[in-house]
């Protein structure tokens, strides 16, 4: 909508107006962060799980994270955004490799409901 700013000093007053339009947010604007490497048996606790992160202030309304191996087998699935993948499948730690992840989510951010459908890859290292 329309906005204006007014600046004054002892000699004069200057006022200017502008029209501001709220553009839709996209997932490319930092609404989802996913690391691309993790170390399941490493010493750093923060890097032992693969999980995705949303910006501070976002409320997750719906969430689904899937992780697949290079043959398309589902190795991990969660609908709880606070859960992460520990690099195991059926009780066995996966060998170092690249895996594909998919997130389907809806978040309430800045008063707007936003749909997120994003893919990426994650590498297990040792």
Residue pairs with C-beta under 8 A, 6 or more apart in sequence:
1 19
1 20
2 17
2 18
2 19
2 20
3 17
3 18
3 19
3 20
4 15
4 16
4 17
4 18
5 15
5 16
6 13
6 14
6 15
7 13
7 14
7 15
8 14
25 31
25 109
25 110
25 112
25 114
27 114
27 116
27 117
27 118
30 55
31 54
31 55
31 58
31 107
31 109
31 114
31 116
32 52
32 53
32 54
32 103
32 105
32 116
32 118
33 52
33 53
33 54
34 50
34 52
34 53
34 101
34 103
34 118
34 120
34 122
35 47
35 50
35 122
36 120
36 121
36 122
36 123
37 122
37 123
37 124
37 125
38 47
38 48
38 49
38 50
38 87
38 122
38 123
38 124
38 125
39 47
39 48
39 124
39 125
39 126
40 48
40 49
40 86
40 87
40 88
40 93
40 124
41 48
41 87
41 93
41 126
42 48
48 86
49 84
49 85
49 86
50 67
50 84
50 85
50 87
50 101
50 122
51 65
51 81
51 82
51 83
51 84
51 85
52 65
52 81
52 101
52 103
54 60
54 81
54 105
54 107
54 109
55 109
57 109
57 110
58 107
58 108
58 109
59 107
59 108
59 109
60 81
60 105
60 106
60 107
61 105
61 106
61 107
61 108
61 113
62 104
62 105
62 106
63 78
63 79
63 80
63 81
63 103
63 104
63 105
63 106
64 77
64 78
64 79
64 103
64 104
64 105
65 76
65 77
65 78
65 79
65 81
65 83
65 85
65 101
65 102
65 103
66 74
66 76
66 77
66 101
66 102
67 74
67 75
67 76
67 77
67 85
67 99
67 100
67 101
67 122
68 74
68 75
68 99
68 100
68 101
68 102
69 75
69 89
69 94
69 97
69 99
70 97
70 98
70 99
70 100
75 85
75 89
75 94
75 99
76 85
76 89
78 84
78 85
81 105
85 122
87 93
87 94
87 124
88 94
94 124
95 124
96 123
96 124
96 125
96 126
97 123
97 124
98 121
98 122
98 123
99 121
99 122
99 123
99 124
100 119
100 120
100 121
100 122
101 119
101 120
101 121
101 122
102 118
102 119
103 116
103 117
103 118
103 119
104 116
104 117
105 115
105 116
106 113
106 114
106 115
106 116
107 113
107 114
107 116
108 114
